[in-house]
Amino acid sequence: MPEVTVRKVISLEEMIETVTERIQNEIKTSFSRLSGHTGKSNDPETKIRIIVGFLAMLELVKQGIIMVEQQKNFQDINIEANAINK
């Protein structure tokens, strides 16, 4: 049988915890800092981390824990703890 390599991928729940902890410690951050995205990358793990990070961010916005703002299309997204939850 052929060998298969299994890599651990971060779960949405883990990323939500990570984002929540970072926001509690930093109050403000950017999506690029949060996801570790520094530019173009073809690494599949980096792409997955960015996608899961974005989904986590959307869930936290839905829950009212964070607020996000993007000045223009394709610019970085600024993330801030919601004033109610500070």
C-alpha positions as CSV (number, residue, x, y, z in Angstrom):
1,M,0.0,0.0,0.0
2,P,1.3,3.5,-0.7
3,E,2.2,5.7,2.2
4,V,0.1,8.7,2.9
5,T,1.2,11.8,4.8
6,V,-1.4,13.3,7.1
7,R,-0.9,16.9,8.2
8,K,-2.9,18.5,11.0
9,V,-4.9,21.4,9.7
10,I,-6.1,24.1,12.2
11,S,-9.8,23.8,13.0
12,L,-12.2,26.7,12.9
13,E,-12.7,26.4,16.7
14,E,-8.9,26.6,17.3
15,M,-8.7,29.7,15.1
16,I,-11.6,31.4,16.8
17,E,-9.8,30.8,20.1
18,T,-6.6,32.2,18.7
19,V,-8.3,35.3,17.3
20,T,-10.2,35.9,20.5
21,E,-7.0,35.6,22.6
22,R,-5.0,37.9,20.3
23,I,-7.8,40.6,20.3
24,Q,-8.0,40.4,24.1
25,N,-4.2,41.0,24.3
26,E,-3.8,43.5,21.5
27,I,-7.2,45.2,21.3
28,K,-6.4,46.1,17.6
29,T,-4.6,44.1,14.9
30,S,-4.8,43.4,11.2
31,F,-5.9,40.4,9.4
32,S,-2.4,39.9,7.8
33,R,-0.7,39.9,11.2
34,L,-3.4,37.6,12.6
35,S,-3.1,35.0,9.8
36,G,0.6,35.4,9.3
37,H,0.1,36.3,5.7
38,T,3.1,38.4,4.5
39,G,2.5,38.3,0.7
40,K,1.9,35.8,-2.0
41,S,2.4,32.2,-1.1
42,N,1.7,28.9,-2.8
43,D,2.0,26.9,0.4
44,P,-1.2,25.0,0.9
45,E,-1.0,25.2,4.7
46,T,-0.7,29.0,4.5
47,K,-3.7,29.2,2.2
48,I,-5.8,27.0,4.6
49,R,-4.7,29.2,7.6
50,I,-5.8,32.3,5.8
51,I,-9.2,30.8,4.8
52,V,-9.9,29.4,8.3
53,G,-8.7,32.7,9.8
54,F,-11.2,34.6,7.6
55,L,-14.0,32.3,8.6
56,A,-13.1,32.7,12.3
57,M,-13.1,36.5,11.8
58,L,-16.6,36.4,10.2
59,E,-17.9,34.3,13.1
60,L,-16.6,36.7,15.7
61,V,-18.1,39.6,13.9
62,K,-21.4,37.7,13.8
63,Q,-21.2,37.1,17.6
64,G,-20.4,40.8,18.1
65,I,-17.0,40.1,19.7
66,I,-15.0,42.1,17.1
67,M,-15.4,44.8,14.6
68,V,-13.7,44.9,11.3
69,E,-13.0,47.7,8.8
70,Q,-11.4,47.7,5.3
71,Q,-10.7,51.1,3.8
72,K,-10.5,49.9,0.1
73,N,-10.8,46.7,-1.8
74,F,-7.8,44.4,-1.5
75,Q,-6.4,46.4,1.4
76,D,-5.7,44.8,4.8
77,I,-8.6,44.3,7.2
78,N,-8.3,46.1,10.5
79,I,-9.7,44.1,13.5
80,E,-10.7,45.6,16.8
81,A,-12.4,44.3,20.0
82,N,-16.0,45.5,20.1
83,A,-16.4,48.2,22.7
84,I,-19.2,46.2,24.4
85,N,-16.8,43.3,25.0
86,K,-13.7,45.3,26.1
